[in-house]
């Protein structure tokens, strides 16, 4: 299950990268328009990257039954 989630998140990040590249390469948009379009994409990408890191951590360090997952112990930004 974690492997499927990791694969889907990686695909979503790749899709966001393509979307950002299309915005950057669009010569009809002003820099302000590009910024406005890219900000929500960057925020979404940040959340997806953190989720990916969490899932990879859980895959490498599966929690024992009936125990907390321990994500907060390895995160430095919480």
C-alpha positions as CSV (number, residue, x, y, z in Angstrom):
1,X,0.0,0.0,0.0
2,X,2.8,2.4,0.9
3,X,4.5,1.6,-2.4
4,X,1.4,2.6,-4.4
5,X,1.1,5.8,-2.5
6,X,4.7,6.7,-3.0
7,X,4.4,6.0,-6.7
8,X,1.2,8.2,-7.0
9,X,2.9,11.0,-5.1
10,X,6.0,10.9,-7.3
11,X,3.8,11.0,-10.4
12,X,1.9,14.0,-8.9
13,X,5.1,15.8,-8.3
14,X,6.3,15.1,-11.8
15,X,3.0,16.5,-13.2
16,X,3.3,19.6,-11.1
17,X,6.9,20.1,-12.4
18,X,5.5,19.9,-16.0
19,X,2.8,22.3,-15.2
20,X,5.3,24.8,-13.7
21,X,7.6,24.4,-16.7
22,X,4.6,25.2,-19.0
23,X,3.9,28.3,-17.0
24,X,7.5,29.4,-17.1
25,X,7.8,28.8,-20.9
26,X,4.5,30.7,-21.6
27,X,5.7,33.9,-23.2
28,X,2.3,35.5,-23.2
29,X,2.2,35.7,-19.4
30,X,3.7,38.5,-17.3
31,X,6.0,37.7,-14.4
32,X,3.3,38.7,-12.0
33,X,0.8,36.3,-13.7
34,X,3.4,33.5,-13.6
35,X,4.0,34.1,-9.9
36,X,0.3,34.1,-9.2
37,X,-0.2,30.8,-11.1
38,X,2.9,29.1,-9.6
39,X,2.4,29.9,-6.0
40,X,-0.4,27.4,-5.4
41,X,1.5,24.8,-7.3
42,X,4.6,25.3,-5.2
43,X,2.6,25.0,-2.0
44,X,1.0,21.8,-3.3
45,X,4.4,20.5,-4.3
46,X,5.8,21.3,-0.8
47,X,3.0,19.3,0.9
48,X,3.5,16.4,-1.5
49,X,7.3,16.3,-0.9
50,X,6.7,16.2,2.9
51,X,4.2,13.5,2.5
52,X,6.6,11.5,0.3
53,X,9.4,11.9,2.9
54,X,7.0,10.7,5.6
55,X,5.9,7.7,3.6
56,X,9.5,6.8,2.7
57,X,10.3,7.0,6.4
58,X,7.4,4.8,7.4
59,X,8.4,2.3,4.7
60,X,11.9,2.1,6.1
61,X,10.8,2.2,9.7
62,X,7.4,0.6,10.0
63,X,5.8,1.2,13.4
64,X,5.2,-1.7,15.8
65,X,1.5,-2.8,16.2
66,X,-0.4,-0.4,18.5
67,X,2.4,2.1,18.6
68,X,2.6,5.6,17.2
69,X,4.4,5.9,13.8
70,X,7.2,8.1,15.2
71,X,7.1,10.6,12.3
72,X,7.4,13.6,14.7
73,X,10.7,12.2,16.0
74,X,12.5,12.4,12.7
75,X,11.0,15.6,11.3
76,X,12.9,18.8,12.0
77,X,10.3,21.3,10.9
78,X,7.5,20.4,13.3
